[in-house]
Amino acid sequence: MKSTGPTNPNVQSIRRYLRRSAHKWHAKIWKDIDNHLQRSRRRSVQVNLSKISRLTKKDDVIIVPGKVLSTGKLLHHVTIAALNFSRHAREKILSIGGKCLTLKELIKQNPKGSDLKVIT
């Protein structure tokens, strides 16, 4: 049976890095994020800023195993690590003092994956 999943080399590289980090740091959260990234494009995660604003508090650190979209307003500053950001979403996050990180940057800052929220 043919293996399905992402064929994008960048996503494949990030998935390898997540699996290595999960094993190295004994952090199951990275394995969970890898499982989300394994999905087909049709089932990939897309999260709007309005949902992030509803589910978070000020200064939370969020992981989105997919793309962050710009619909809605973000009412407080948060740090968001995601696979991709739309251009307008990145501008809105940065304009209120939030941070946009790649998944690799977040793993380097917090290898154990403690005090993180995953939004899917």
C-alpha positions as CSV (number, residue, x, y, z in Angstrom):
1,M,0.0,0.0,0.0
2,K,1.3,3.4,-0.9
3,S,2.2,5.7,2.0
4,T,0.2,8.9,2.1
5,G,1.0,12.1,3.8
6,P,2.9,15.3,3.0
7,T,5.2,15.3,0.0
8,N,6.5,18.8,0.7
9,P,10.2,18.5,1.6
10,N,10.0,21.2,4.3
11,V,7.2,19.4,6.1
12,Q,9.1,16.1,5.8
13,S,12.1,17.8,7.4
14,I,10.1,19.3,10.2
15,R,8.5,15.9,10.9
16,R,11.9,14.2,11.1
17,Y,13.0,16.9,13.5
18,L,9.9,16.5,15.7
19,R,10.4,12.7,15.9
20,R,14.0,13.1,16.9
21,S,13.1,15.7,19.5
22,A,10.4,13.5,20.9
23,H,12.8,10.7,21.3
24,K,15.7,12.8,22.6
25,W,13.8,14.8,25.2
26,H,11.1,12.1,26.0
27,A,8.4,14.6,25.2
28,K,5.3,13.0,23.8
29,I,3.9,16.4,22.6
30,W,6.3,16.5,19.7
31,K,5.1,13.0,18.6
32,D,1.5,14.3,18.8
33,I,2.4,17.3,16.6
34,D,4.1,15.0,14.1
35,N,0.9,12.9,13.9
36,H,-1.1,16.0,13.1
37,L,1.4,17.0,10.3
38,Q,1.1,13.5,8.8
39,R,-2.4,14.1,7.7
40,S,-3.4,14.7,4.1
41,R,-3.7,18.2,2.8
42,R,-7.5,17.9,2.9
43,R,-7.5,17.1,6.6
44,S,-4.7,19.6,7.6
45,V,-5.3,22.0,10.4
46,Q,-6.3,25.6,9.8
47,V,-6.9,27.9,12.7
48,N,-8.3,31.4,12.7
49,L,-7.1,34.2,15.0
50,S,-10.6,34.5,16.5
51,K,-10.4,30.8,17.8
52,I,-6.9,31.4,19.2
53,S,-8.2,34.6,21.0
54,R,-11.2,32.7,22.5
55,L,-9.1,29.7,23.8
56,T,-6.1,31.5,25.2
57,K,-5.0,34.0,27.8
58,K,-2.4,36.7,27.8
59,D,1.2,35.4,27.4
60,D,0.2,31.8,26.5
61,V,2.4,29.7,24.2
62,I,0.4,28.1,21.4
63,I,1.2,25.4,18.9
64,V,-0.8,25.1,15.7
65,P,0.2,22.0,13.7
66,G,-0.9,23.6,10.5
67,K,-1.7,27.1,9.2
68,V,-2.8,30.2,11.1
69,L,-5.3,32.3,9.2
70,S,-6.2,36.0,9.8
71,T,-10.0,35.9,10.3
72,G,-11.0,37.6,13.5
73,K,-9.1,39.7,16.0
74,L,-6.5,38.7,18.5
75,L,-7.2,40.6,21.7
76,H,-4.0,39.8,23.7
77,H,-0.4,39.0,22.9
78,V,0.5,35.3,22.7
79,T,3.4,33.4,21.2
80,I,2.3,31.1,18.4
81,A,4.4,28.4,16.8
82,A,2.9,27.0,13.5
83,L,3.8,25.3,10.3
84,N,2.7,28.4,8.3
85,F,1.1,31.8,8.8
86,S,-0.9,33.8,6.4
87,R,0.7,37.2,5.7
88,H,-2.2,39.1,7.4
89,A,-2.3,36.8,10.4
90,R,1.5,37.4,11.0
91,E,0.9,41.2,10.7
92,K,-2.0,41.1,13.2
93,I,0.0,39.0,15.7
94,L,3.1,41.2,15.5
95,S,1.0,44.4,15.7
96,I,-0.3,43.6,19.2
97,G,3.1,42.5,20.5
98,G,2.8,38.7,19.9
99,K,5.4,36.4,18.5
100,C,5.3,34.1,15.5
101,L,7.7,31.1,15.7
102,T,8.4,28.1,13.5
103,L,8.1,24.7,15.1
104,K,11.9,24.2,15.1
105,E,12.4,27.6,17.0
106,L,9.9,26.5,19.6
107,I,11.6,23.2,20.1
108,K,14.9,24.9,20.6
109,Q,13.4,27.3,23.2
110,N,11.3,24.6,25.0
111,P,12.7,21.1,24.2
112,K,10.5,19.4,26.9
113,G,7.3,21.0,25.5
114,S,6.1,22.1,28.9
115,D,3.3,24.7,29.4
116,L,2.2,24.6,25.8
117,K,-1.3,24.6,24.4
118,V,-2.1,22.7,21.1
119,I,-5.0,24.2,19.1
120,T,-6.4,22.2,16.2
